[in-house]
């Protein structure tokens, strides 16, 4: 599970950052992203109510930070996602993504 906040214009200036300091403005709500027991990747609110459905047939999902992997930058999160589905003819379709998210501040 990965917990996160989203950008939000908190001071009402029309931008999701402070024009005085340049600091990003984050919503007070904390969301999480995780695969459920059925293999669906979803975004949940703080009460674990599902909000968005992102994809299905998840076989593996891992998040890695600098604490787990010293080769990553301090503000970097590595995401590894794999899906697998068998169609009606028995053919297997697999898809995987390995990427990084680098946080600004």
Secondary structure, DSSP 8 states (H G I E B T S, - for coil): -EEE--B--SSSSSSSB-TTT--B-B-S--EEEEE-TTS-EEEE-TT--EEEEEES-EEEEEEE-TTT-TTS-TTEEEEEEEEEEE-TTS-EEEEEEEEEEE---
